[in-house]
Amino acid sequence: MTEKKQFLKISNLVKFYLYGLQGIFMEVIYTSIYDSIALKSWRLTGVSSVWAFFIYATSHLAIEVMSRHLIKKKIPIAIRGVIYVIWTYFWEFSTGFLLKQFDACPWNYDFVYNFMGIITLEYAPMWYIACLFAELITIPCVNDIYYSKFVKVE
């Protein structure tokens, strides 16, 4: 009996973990740059919330599924980006509204074009870029991760 190396795709649970980490990382980078500019400080202190991990991870998994279907239907990338932004606003509002019921929502937008402090149109360009980054870079990279194990072959 010999052993053969077999390569397997990572599970959705591992994807969830990686997408959550990537979301938190991007948010900390974004908030540190935004606050640095707004406060004219070079501290680059970024913030996030543990809730954001679950919100970003779930959203990435949803965008992964959506992108598969939209690409199959040959929807242009610019339109896919708009669809992802609509999804992002729906998901941000849903999770933000739910968390507000428990006084646990970590964000409260006070921009001009906000709705209930939960979503704001001022972030639309940023969400558009972030969603296309997810489709074009994050999701393909995560889907290219394999692990190996040895199996017995007779």
N, C-alpha and C positions, 0 to 999 in steps of 0.2 A: 504494500500500500504506500502510495506517495502523497505528497501534499502539493497542492496547487494554489497559487495566490489568486484570490478573487477580488475584484474591485466593485464596490457598492456605492450607490448614491447616499448622501446623508439624508436623514429622516426629516419630516416636517417639523418635528420638535427641535432639532438642531438648527434648522432654518429659522424658526421662531426666535431662538436664542440669538443667532447672528444678526437678524434683522432688528431685534430690539436693541442690541448693543450699538449697531450702526446708527439707529435713530437717535439714541441718547447722545452718542458722540457728535453727530451733526448738530443737534440742538445746543449742546454745550459750546461747540465752536461758533455757531451762529450768534448765540446770546453774548458770548464774550466779545466778538467783533462789534456787534450792534451796540452793546453797552460802552465799549471802548470809544466808539465814535460819538455816541450821544453824551457821554460823560467826560469826553476828552481825557481819558485815562489809559495808560498803557498796562494796566494790571491784567487785562484779558481774563477776567473772572467770568466764567460761564456757569449757568445754572440749568437744572432740569428737575424732574420728579420721577420717582419710582413708577408712578402711574404711566408716565410717558413710555417706559419700556414696553408695556403691554399694548399701549395704543399704537406705537410705531410698528411693533412686531406683527400685530394683526393686520394693520394697514398694508404693510409690505406683502404679506401673504395674499391679501385680496388683490393687490396690484399685479402680483405675479400671475394669478389665475386670469384676471382681466386681460393682461397683456397677451397671454397665449391665445385667447379668443379673438382679440382685436387684430393681432398680427395675422392670424389665419384668415380673417375676413378682409385683409389688405386695407385696413383703415390707416390713413396717413398719420405719421408720427405727431404732427401738430394737433390733429384732432384727438389722438390718443391722450396727449398731454392735457387737453381741456377736459376730457372724460375723467382722467385721474384727479384733476383739481376739483371737479364736482364731487367725486367720491371723497376726497380729502376733506372738503367742507362738510359733507354729510357726516363723515366719521368724527371729525373734530367737534361738530355741534352735538352729535349724539352722545359721545363720551363726556364732553364738557357739561352738557345738561344733566346727565346722570350723576356725575361727580358733584355738581353744584347742589344736588338734592341732599348730599351728605356733608356739605361745606368742605369738599375735598378737591375742588377744581384748582389746579396749580396755576392757571393763567386767568387773567381778566383784562381783556383788551379795552383800552380807553381811546382808541383811534376814532377818527371822524366816522368812518364807514363800518362800525362794528354792529353786531346784532347780539344783544343781551350780554355783551362782554365776552361771548364765547367764540365767535368767529369775526374776522375782519377782512374786508376786501383789500386792504392795504398789503396783505400778505400774498395775494394771488400770484404776482410774478415769482415770488420766492417759492411758493408751493409748486408752481408750474416747473421751475428748474429742478426742484428737489424730486418731483415725481418722474421727470424724464431721466434724471440721474439714477433713480431707482431702477427704471426699466432698462436703461442702456448699460449701466455699469454694475450696480449692486446685485441685482437679480441674476444676470448671467454669471458673475463671479461666484456667487453662492451656489448656483446650479452646476458649476464646474468642479465643485469639491466632492471628492470621493474618499473613501477609506478602504483599506485592504484588510483581508483576513485570509488565513490559510484554511483550505478545506481538504479533506481526505478524498483521494481519488483512487479507485481500484483499478 
